[in-house]
Amino acid sequence: MVKLAILDVDGTITDSSRRIQESAIKAIRKAQDNGKIISLVSGNVVPVMYALQIYIGMKYEVFAENGGVMYYQNRIEKFFHKRKTEEFLKHISEISSARGIFTNVWRYSSMAFEMDSEDTEIVKAESIRWNLEITDSSFSWHVLNKGQNKGYALKKLMELHHIEKEDILVVGDSKNDLPMFVEGVNRSTIKNGDPDLKEVSDYISPMGSGEAIQDIFRKFSLI
């Protein structure tokens, strides 16, 4: 029985234009009313995750920066630092088209950026040389510390709530969600989810971004 659900934000509870879907909000609230623990894990920043938690009415921890930072009960907990990721962004900005995005002013552990597609391999090679990781959320690129990913958030939630893998549901839509799609948890993606997620998912909703949450929650008996 699923006790805890971990959801990506952009493209999962939102549509492709990043508008939060009302049906997803209703499903989250109903699952919480049924005693389920619902958490959000995103590449976005703490102020955004704080606002989502407040205005959706979520009761539990939320994670920003791909699991690098946790917010709960007016407290921010940082698991990684941004010194190296900040230096890396400055470096690749000098040798490629990479350019940081506005929300970096609120980042504690990672940096986000945009770049022209022809520079992807250059930046990937540099990230290996710097012993960092880069990931594409489909909305922006992120440079992360080693071990900083959504799988890290999954482990923290397991520790905090003393819940085993078989009692956890993870839901996402893009490649940067893969680290939480580990063996043993219940894994689900959406109709337009990344092929890599579909390959390892236990359930693929016939519905798309945002609209799929209600369907997935019903499938796993959260609502």
C-alpha positions in Angstrom: 0.0 0.0 0.0 1.4 3.4 -1.0 2.0 5.7 2.0 4.2 8.3 0.4 4.0 9.9 -3.1 6.9 12.0 -4.5 5.9 14.2 -7.5 7.9 16.2 -10.0 6.5 19.6 -10.7 7.1 21.0 -14.2 5.4 18.8 -16.8 4.0 16.5 -14.1 1.5 18.5 -12.0 1.6 21.3 -14.6 0.9 21.3 -18.3 3.6 22.0 -21.0 3.1 25.7 -20.4 3.9 25.3 -16.7 0.3 26.1 -15.6 -0.7 24.0 -12.5 -3.6 21.8 -13.3 -6.6 22.0 -11.0 -7.2 18.3 -11.1 -3.7 17.7 -9.8 -4.2 20.0 -6.9 -7.5 18.3 -6.0 -5.8 14.9 -6.2 -3.0 16.0 -3.9 -5.4 17.4 -1.3 -7.7 14.4 -1.4 -4.7 12.0 -1.0 -3.5 14.0 2.0 -7.0 13.9 3.5 -6.8 10.1 3.1 -3.7 10.1 5.3 -1.1 9.9 2.5 2.3 11.8 2.6 2.7 13.9 -0.6 6.0 15.6 -1.4 7.1 17.7 -4.4 10.7 17.5 -5.8 11.7 20.0 -8.4 14.7 21.6 -10.0 13.2 25.0 -9.2 14.1 27.2 -6.3 13.0 27.3 -2.6 10.7 30.4 -3.0 8.8 28.6 -5.7 8.5 25.4 -3.7 7.5 27.3 -0.6 4.7 29.0 -2.5 3.5 25.7 -4.0 3.4 24.2 -0.5 1.4 27.0 1.0 -1.1 27.6 -1.8 -1.7 23.9 -2.6 -2.0 23.3 1.1 0.7 20.6 1.4 1.6 19.3 4.8 5.0 17.7 4.3 8.5 18.4 3.1 9.2 19.8 -0.4 12.5 19.8 -2.2 14.1 22.4 -4.4 17.2 22.2 -6.7 16.7 18.6 -7.7 16.9 17.4 -4.1 19.7 19.7 -3.0 17.6 21.7 -0.6 14.6 20.9 1.6 12.0 23.2 3.0 9.6 22.3 5.9 8.0 24.3 8.7 9.8 27.6 8.0 13.2 25.9 7.9 15.6 25.4 4.9 18.0 22.5 5.0 20.9 22.6 2.5 22.5 19.3 1.6 25.0 20.6 -0.9 26.8 23.9 -1.6 26.9 26.1 -4.7 30.6 27.3 -4.7 31.7 24.8 -7.3 28.5 24.9 -9.4 28.6 28.7 -9.5 32.3 28.6 -10.6 31.4 26.0 -13.3 28.6 28.2 -14.7 31.0 31.1 -14.9 33.5 28.9 -16.7 31.1 27.5 -19.3 29.6 31.0 -19.9 33.1 32.0 -21.1 33.6 29.1 -23.5 30.0 28.4 -24.8 26.6 30.0 -25.2 25.6 28.9 -21.7 23.8 31.7 -19.8 22.4 31.6 -16.3 18.7 32.1 -15.7 17.1 34.7 -13.4 16.2 32.3 -10.6 19.8 31.6 -9.8 19.7 34.5 -7.4 17.7 32.2 -5.0 19.8 29.1 -5.4 21.7 27.5 -2.6 23.4 24.4 -4.2 23.0 24.3 -7.9 22.9 26.6 -11.0 20.5 26.6 -13.8 21.2 27.8 -17.4 20.2 27.8 -21.0 22.4 27.1 -24.0 22.3 26.6 -27.7 21.9 22.9 -28.6 25.2 22.8 -30.5 27.1 23.4 -27.2 25.6 20.5 -25.3 28.5 18.1 -25.8 31.1 20.7 -24.9 29.3 21.5 -21.6 28.8 17.8 -20.8 32.5 17.1 -21.3 33.4 20.0 -19.1 31.0 18.8 -16.4 32.8 15.4 -16.3 36.2 17.2 -16.1 34.9 19.2 -13.1 33.3 16.1 -11.5 29.8 17.7 -11.6 26.6 16.5 -13.1 24.3 18.3 -15.6 20.7 17.4 -16.3 18.0 18.7 -18.6 14.6 19.2 -17.1 13.1 20.1 -20.5 12.6 23.6 -19.2 16.2 24.5 -18.4 19.6 22.9 -17.8 21.0 22.3 -14.3 24.5 21.9 -13.0 24.5 19.8 -9.8 27.0 18.5 -7.3 27.9 14.8 -7.5 25.1 12.8 -5.8 22.6 15.7 -5.9 19.5 14.5 -7.6 15.9 13.5 -7.0 17.0 10.1 -5.8 18.7 11.9 -2.9 15.4 13.4 -2.0 13.8 10.0 -2.1 16.3 8.7 0.4 15.8 11.6 2.8 12.0 11.1 2.8 12.5 7.4 3.5 14.7 8.2 6.4 12.4 11.0 7.8 9.2 9.0 7.6 10.6 5.4 8.1 8.9 4.1 4.9 10.1 1.2 2.8 10.4 1.4 -1.0 7.4 -0.8 -1.7 5.2 1.8 0.1 6.4 4.7 -2.1 5.1 6.1 -5.4 7.3 8.3 -7.6 5.8 10.2 -10.5 7.7 12.2 -13.2 8.0 13.1 -16.8 11.6 13.8 -17.8 15.1 12.4 -17.6 16.0 14.4 -14.5 13.3 12.3 -12.6 15.1 9.0 -13.4 17.3 9.0 -10.2 14.1 8.5 -8.1 12.8 5.8 -10.4 14.8 3.2 -8.5 14.0 -0.5 -8.3 11.5 -1.4 -5.5 9.4 1.8 -5.5 6.2 2.1 -7.5 7.1 4.1 -10.6 4.7 6.0 -12.8 4.9 8.4 -15.7 2.5 10.2 -18.1 1.5 9.7 -21.7 4.1 12.2 -22.9 6.7 11.1 -20.4 10.4 10.5 -21.5 11.0 7.1 -23.1 13.6 6.3 -20.4 10.9 6.7 -17.7 8.4 4.7 -19.6 10.8 1.8 -19.9 11.1 1.4 -16.1 7.6 2.5 -15.1 5.0 0.2 -13.5 2.2 2.3 -14.9 2.0 4.7 -17.8 -1.0 7.0 -17.6 -3.0 7.4 -20.8 -3.3 11.1 -19.8 -0.7 13.9 -20.3 1.0 16.6 -18.2 -1.0 17.7 -15.2 -4.1 15.8 -16.0 -2.5 12.4 -15.3 -2.1 12.8 -11.5 -5.7 12.0 -10.6 -5.5 8.9 -12.8 -2.2 7.7 -11.3 -3.4 8.3 -7.8 -6.5 6.3 -8.4 -4.4 3.5 -10.0 -2.3 3.3 -6.8 -5.3 3.7 -4.5 -4.2 7.1 -3.0 -7.7 8.5 -3.7 
